[in-house]
């Protein structure tokens, strides 16, 4: 399962995708981070669809 966070940066809006897939030997979650930046000119619906495709 992945969580997304909206980031309002200097260069525009981007999204941070955080996924926790497993645990290490000490029992802590191992998290993976990815940043998704939508292309300029994408509508809100296109951005949402692309973000959902990136999280799967």
Secondary structure, 3 states (H helix, E strand, C coil): CEEEEEEEECCEEEEEEEEEEEECCCCCEEEEEEEECCCCCCCHHHHHHHHHHHHC
